[in-house]
Amino acid sequence: MKAMLYLPGKEEPAAVLDEVAIVTFNDNHKASPVRISFKTRKFNAGNTMTELHRHEKMQIRFEDGRVADVLLQHSSLDMEGNTIGVLRVLGEIGEAAYA
């Protein structure tokens, strides 16, 4: 599945995520048990360095129309130069709130 990551108040995506997977923890992660792992070649799709906004709430929009508020928990590079990382979902993953 693919997704796009948006910074607050921006119309253009900050990152285009080529591969995403939703993981739900069932152990001691009571506050926010859902994480999204990602892999992409375009982590800085716009003119913004997404890594510098890791403490700001962002919105992820999946290709199937679902949306969620997220925080960037971790990011690094793999052996092929792709950015890989983990987003922590704040609250619930819901249906699209945009047109």
C-alpha positions in Angstrom: 0.0 0.0 0.0 1.1 3.6 -0.7 0.5 6.8 1.3 1.4 10.4 1.5 2.5 12.4 4.5 1.4 16.0 5.0 2.7 18.7 7.4 0.0 20.8 9.2 -1.5 23.5 6.9 0.3 22.3 3.8 -1.5 21.3 0.5 1.5 19.5 -1.0 2.8 16.2 0.5 6.0 16.4 2.5 6.7 12.7 1.7 5.5 10.1 -0.7 5.6 6.7 0.9 6.1 3.8 -1.5 5.5 1.0 0.9 3.6 1.2 4.2 2.5 -1.5 6.7 0.3 -1.0 9.7 1.3 -2.9 12.8 -0.7 -3.1 16.1 1.1 -4.0 19.3 -0.7 -6.0 21.9 1.7 -5.8 24.8 2.6 -2.8 26.9 1.9 0.0 24.3 -1.4 1.1 25.8 -1.4 4.8 24.8 -0.7 4.4 21.1 -0.3 0.8 20.0 -0.5 1.4 16.2 2.6 2.0 14.2 3.2 2.4 10.5 6.4 1.2 9.0 7.4 2.8 5.7 9.9 2.7 2.8 10.4 5.4 0.2 12.7 7.1 -2.2 10.9 10.4 -1.8 10.9 11.2 1.9 11.5 14.9 1.2 9.1 15.3 -1.7 8.7 19.0 -1.2 11.1 21.7 -0.2 10.8 20.8 3.5 13.2 18.5 5.4 10.6 16.2 6.9 13.1 14.9 9.6 13.2 18.4 11.1 9.4 18.2 11.9 9.5 14.9 13.8 7.9 16.5 16.9 5.0 18.0 14.9 1.8 16.1 14.4 1.5 15.2 10.7 -1.3 13.5 8.7 -0.9 10.4 6.7 -3.3 9.7 3.8 -3.4 6.1 2.5 -4.2 5.3 -1.1 -7.4 3.6 0.1 -8.7 6.9 1.5 -8.0 6.3 5.2 -6.3 9.1 7.2 -4.5 9.3 10.6 -2.5 11.7 12.6 1.1 10.5 13.2 4.5 11.4 14.6 7.8 10.4 13.0 9.3 8.0 15.5 12.3 6.8 13.6 13.9 7.1 10.2 17.1 5.9 8.6 18.5 4.8 5.2 18.7 1.2 3.9 21.5 -0.3 1.7 19.8 0.9 -1.5 19.4 4.5 -0.3 15.7 4.3 0.5 14.4 6.0 3.6 12.9 3.5 6.0 11.2 4.3 9.3 8.3 4.2 11.7 5.4 6.5 12.3 3.4 6.4 15.6 -0.3 6.7 15.1 -2.0 9.2 17.4 -5.6 8.1 18.0 -7.4 6.1 15.4 -7.0 5.5 11.7 -10.2 6.9 10.2 -12.0 7.4 6.9 -11.0 10.3 4.6 -11.9 13.8 5.8 -10.9 15.4 2.5 -12.4 15.5 -0.9 
